[in-house]
Amino acid sequence: MSELKGWKDIPIGGLIPHGGTAFDYETGSWRSFRPVHDRDKCIDCLDCWFCCPDNAIIAEDQKFKGFDMMHCKGCGICAKVCPPKVGAITMKPESEFEE
């Protein structure tokens, strides 16, 4: 029979060692719609970056740079929050793109 651990040797229960993020999970493989960005229309407001639940918007120097398709699940929030008069992001069926 193995020896039981004392209370000092048991990890604290209910402890969350670090915050979870969407960056830890690649959800791009089950996407059915893909965001498409029109650079000519974009005003770099970054509303899409702020609202993306999957860390799939790539921004650099306060400008939109692209999408991280390994983390994009195709929810369409980025297209929804893009200002209506701008319309720089549209959602297209994944079937329109070749692998």
C-alpha positions as CSV (number, residue, x, y, z in Angstrom):
1,M,0.0,0.0,0.0
2,S,1.3,3.4,-0.9
3,E,1.8,6.1,1.7
4,L,-0.8,8.9,1.9
5,K,0.4,12.5,1.3
6,G,0.2,15.0,4.1
7,W,-1.7,18.2,3.7
8,K,1.5,20.1,2.9
9,D,2.1,17.9,-0.1
10,I,-1.3,18.2,-1.7
11,P,-1.9,21.0,-4.2
12,I,-4.4,23.7,-3.3
13,G,-7.8,22.8,-4.7
14,G,-9.8,25.3,-6.9
15,L,-6.7,27.2,-7.8
16,I,-6.5,28.5,-11.4
17,P,-2.8,28.8,-12.1
18,H,-3.2,31.2,-15.1
19,G,-5.9,32.8,-17.2
20,G,-7.1,30.9,-20.2
21,T,-7.1,32.5,-23.6
22,A,-8.5,31.7,-27.0
23,F,-4.9,31.7,-28.3
24,D,-4.4,28.3,-26.6
25,Y,-7.0,26.7,-29.0
26,E,-6.8,26.4,-32.7
27,T,-10.4,26.5,-34.0
28,G,-9.7,27.3,-37.7
29,S,-10.2,23.7,-38.8
30,W,-14.0,23.8,-38.2
31,R,-14.7,27.1,-39.7
32,S,-17.5,27.2,-42.3
33,F,-17.3,30.9,-43.2
34,R,-14.1,32.9,-43.7
35,P,-13.6,36.7,-43.2
36,V,-12.3,38.6,-46.2
37,H,-10.7,42.0,-45.8
38,D,-10.8,44.8,-48.3
39,R,-7.7,47.0,-47.6
40,D,-9.0,49.8,-49.8
41,K,-12.1,50.2,-47.6
42,C,-10.5,49.7,-44.2
43,I,-10.1,52.8,-41.9
44,D,-8.0,50.9,-39.3
45,C,-10.5,51.6,-36.5
46,L,-9.6,48.1,-35.1
47,D,-13.1,47.5,-33.8
48,C,-12.7,44.0,-35.3
49,W,-9.5,43.4,-33.3
50,F,-11.1,44.6,-30.1
51,C,-14.2,42.4,-30.5
52,C,-12.6,39.2,-31.9
53,P,-13.2,36.4,-29.3
54,D,-10.4,34.2,-30.8
55,N,-7.4,36.6,-31.1
56,A,-7.6,36.0,-34.8
57,I,-7.1,39.6,-35.9
58,I,-3.5,40.6,-36.5
59,A,-2.8,44.3,-35.8
60,E,0.5,46.1,-36.0
61,D,1.3,49.8,-35.4
62,Q,-2.4,50.4,-34.8
63,K,-3.3,49.0,-38.3
64,F,-5.1,45.9,-39.4
65,K,-2.6,43.5,-40.9
66,G,-4.6,40.3,-41.5
67,F,-6.3,37.3,-40.0
68,D,-4.8,34.3,-38.1
69,M,-6.8,31.6,-39.8
70,M,-5.7,28.9,-37.4
71,H,-7.5,30.7,-34.6
72,C,-10.5,32.2,-36.6
73,K,-13.6,30.1,-36.2
74,G,-15.6,32.1,-38.7
75,C,-18.1,33.6,-36.2
76,G,-18.5,36.8,-38.2
77,I,-18.2,39.2,-35.3
78,C,-15.4,41.1,-37.1
79,A,-17.7,41.7,-40.1
80,K,-20.6,42.7,-37.8
81,V,-18.7,45.3,-35.9
82,C,-17.0,46.8,-38.9
83,P,-18.7,50.2,-39.4
84,P,-21.6,49.8,-41.8
85,K,-20.5,52.7,-44.0
86,V,-17.0,51.1,-44.2
87,G,-17.8,47.4,-44.8
88,A,-14.2,46.3,-45.1
89,I,-14.8,42.8,-43.8
90,T,-17.3,40.3,-45.4
91,M,-17.9,36.7,-44.7
92,K,-17.6,34.2,-47.5
93,P,-18.3,30.4,-47.5
94,E,-15.1,28.4,-46.8
95,S,-16.0,26.3,-49.8
96,E,-14.9,29.2,-52.1
97,F,-11.3,28.8,-50.9
98,E,-8.8,26.2,-51.9
99,E,-6.6,24.7,-49.2
